[in-house]
């Protein structure tokens, strides 16, 4: 399906993507392509254009632009060269266990460079969903990045997700589930978790770009909602709540402890069914479809497989 068909993605319409050349970022690119964007109109910024991931993205037909958010001059030059109509920012910080304290600074650098470029109709930003008083430093930083983009005068749509399904692929979670059929998690078995597939962030960005009514909105988004017990059932695994890790994390990984505590205590509600109705079929991925799409049960695949899979151009 081409969700962005109303854009008429002509050669003059370009989208520039930041923070998608590592980790699970390429899955957001795939979602954007599935949303109707021609690969030749998709410009991906990377400080390492010769990386395997960038080579795969180039093979899909996307354009790779070299720039480094640590270098304001290179960022400005890249934006001036592309002159994008739309921008998607997957992140300005690294996917690290410790908090990347320069995330907001990079967002401010990017915001200033984008503000100097005429013709930007919308910036879609991968932010975080949470109620007030959430107590999570990472979410605070995401919100501060939102402020940086808005204060620069950019037309911002904040796509606020909660928990990415792809996180379950990391080495400290998936191997035990697949090999031992055991799913341990610190959250109660019956606690609803709002799960988002990274690919859907690209699809949602395509939707936002195609719909002027969404271009300055704050949207809490989720692809599916499942409890840990329901997730374990989908894995074909036994579920065990790990209370010991929750308390140990307070000592050895305080930032992770904040996140776990948030998932345990949050009263956040996202109406997934309404989102499915609003955006139509094919935009949001169910948890079962995610497992199938990523080939969850293939023992030869790892978390890195999600970023190194070759993106095959979609049939047009």
N, C-alpha and C positions, 0 to 999 in steps of 0.2 A: 504494500500500500504506500501511496505517496501522500503523506499528511501535509506536506508543504506545497502542494500543487498550486494553491492560490497565489504563491509568491511569484510564479513564473520565473524560476531561478535563471535569469538571463546572465550573460557574461558579465554585465555590469554589477550584478548582485554577488557579493563575496562575503564569506563568513570566515572569521579569523578565530582560531582556537588556541587557548593557552592552558598549559598544565595537563595535556592529554598524551604526551609522548612517552610517559612512563607509567608503571603500575598498571592499573586497570583503565587508564585513560583511553586507550584505543577502542574500548567497548563503547564509550560515549561517541567516538567518531563513527563507529558502525551504526549506532542509533541515529545519528544525524543523516547519514547516507540513506538509511531506511526511511527516514522522514522526508525524502524527496530531493535532497541536495545532490547535485552533480559533483563527483569527486574533483573535477577541475576547478570548481568554485570554492573548494574547501582548502584553506591555508592554515597549516599547523606550525606553530612556533616551537622550536626546540633549540637548546644550546648545544646539542650534539646531533646534528643532522645525519651523521654517518652511523648512528646506532642501529642495531638490528630492528628495533621497533620502528624507527623512522624509515628504514628501507622497506619494511612491510607496508607501512602507510603510503609510501611513494608508489609501491607496486599496485596499490588499490586505485591509484590515479589521483590521490591527493597531492597537494603542493606543500613542500617543506620549506619553512623560512627560518633562517638562523638568527637567533637573538637570545639574550640572557636578561632576565628580569633584575639581576643584580647590577646590570649596566644600563642606566637610563638612556644613554645615547644610542646603543644598539637596539633597544626596544622602540625608541622613537623612529629610528630609521626603518625598521621592519614595518611598522604601522604606516609610515609615509609611503613605503613602496607598495603595500597591498591596498591601502585605502578601503578598509572593509565597510560593508553596510551593516553587518551584524557581527557580534562578538560572543563567544562562549568561553567562560573562564571556569575550568574544572577545579582549579586550585592555584594558589600562589605559594603554598608551603609544601614541604616534603611529606611523604607518607612514612613518618617515623614514630617510634614509640614515645620519644620525648617530644615535648611541645616545640614546634618550630617558631621561635619568638620573632622571626623576621617576616613572617607571613603578611602581617598588616603593612609593614614598610614596603614590601614588594607590590602589594595591591595598590598602595598610594602612588608608587612610581608608575605602575601600569595605568592607573586612572588618569594621571596627569598627561601621559603620552596619548591616551585615547581621546581625552578631552580636546586635544589640539588637532585632531583629525576630523574634518567636516564630513557630514553625511552618515554618521552612525545612528541607526534607527532603534537599535536595542542591544543591550548587553545582558545576556542570561548568565547568572552566577550560581554555581553549586554551593549552596549555603546549608544551614543546619536547622532542623525543626526542634523547638523546645518551648515550654512555657516559661514565664518569668520565674526567677529564683531557681533556675536549673542547677547552678553550682558547677558548671563544667567550663574550664578555661578554654578548651578548644572551640566550643560553641561561641563563647565570648569573642574569640578572635575572628570567627566567621562573620559575626555580626559587625565587628569593627571594620572588616573588609567591605561589607555592604555600605557602611557609612562613608568610607573613602570613595567608593564609586559614586554614591549619590551626591556627596559634597563637591565632586568634580563636575557635576551637572550632567552626568550620563543617564540616559533612559534605562533604568535598571529593572530587570525582573529577577527577583530572588527565588530560586527554586530550592526550597528548604526540605531536604531529605532527613531521615532519621538514622537508619542502619542499612548499610549496603550489603546485599546478599553476597557479593564477592568477598567480603571479609571472612566468610566461612571457609574460603579456599586457603587461607593462610596456614602455614606449617604447624602452628600450635593448636589448630582446630580440626582440619579435614583428615589428616592421616589416621587418627584414632577412630573417627567416624567410619571411614571407608574400610579400614583393615580390621578393626576390632568390633565394629557395629556398636560403638558406645559414644554417646553425645553427652558431655559434661558441660554445664553452663551455670553461671552464678545466679541467674535470674530464675524466679519461681516457674514451675512447669506450666502454670495456667496464666502467666502474664502476657497479654497481647504485645507483640513487637511489630512495629511498622517497618517493613522491609522494602528496599528499593533496589532494583537492578540498575547498574551503572549504564547499561545500554539505553535504558528508558530516559536517562537524563538527556542524552542526545536527541531522542525522539521528542521529548517535551520541549527542548530548546527549539526544534524545528516547528513545533506547534506554536510556540510563543512568537517566533519570527513571522509566522504566517498570519497571526491574529493581533492587529493593533490594540485591541481591547485588553490584551494581557501584558503588554510591553512595559508597564510600570507597576506591575502587581507583585505582591509577596504571596507565594503559593506554597503551602505545605503539601508535599507530595509523597506518595508511597505506591509501590507496585502491588503489594499484597500485605495482608496482616495474618500472622501466625503466632501461636504460642510455642515455647520451646518443646512442649510435648508433641504438638502437631508437626514441628520440624523434624523431631526424632522419628516420628511415624513415617514421614516422607523419606527419611534416610534409611528406614528399615533398621533403626538402632534403638537401644535402650537409653532412656534419659536418666541422668543423675544430676541433682543440683549440687554444685560445688561451693558450699558455704566457706570451707577452709580457705580456698583461693581468694574469695572476696575479702576476708580479713587480712590475709598475707599481702595482698596487693596494696593495702593501705600503707604498709611499711616499705615495700620494695618497688612499687609502681603506682605512686599516688595519683598520677593523671589517669591511668587506666581505672583506678579505684573510683575516681569521680564519674567516669563514664558508666561503669557497672552500677554504681549507686543510682545514677540517673535512670537507667533502664528499669531498675527495681521499683523506684518511687514515682516515676513520671505518671501524670494524669493526661498526657497528650492524647488527643483523639484526631485521627485523620479519616475522613469518610472515603474509603477506597472505592466503594461502589459508586459513589457520586462522581469520583474522578474517572472511573471507567465509562460512565455515561457521558460525561462532558467531553472526553477526548476520543471516544469511540474505540472500536476493536483494534487490536494490534499495537497500541501505544504502550500499555502497561503489561508487564510480564508476570504471570503467576509464579509462585515458588516452584511448583512442579515443572513448569515449562523452563524455568531457569536451570534446574538440575539437568534436564534433558539437553538444553541448548549448550551448556558448558561441559557436557559429558562427565558429570560428577563422579560416576562410578568407574571411570577409566583410570586404572591404577598407574598408567604411564604418564598421566597428566599431572601438572603441578600448578601452583599459583602463577608462576611465570608463563605458563601456557596461555593464560588469558590475554597477555600483552604481546606475545610473539606469534600468535596465530596470524596467518596471512589473511588480510582482508580482501576478499574477492569482490571485484566490482559487481554491483547488482545489475541484473538484467533490466534493460530500459525498454 
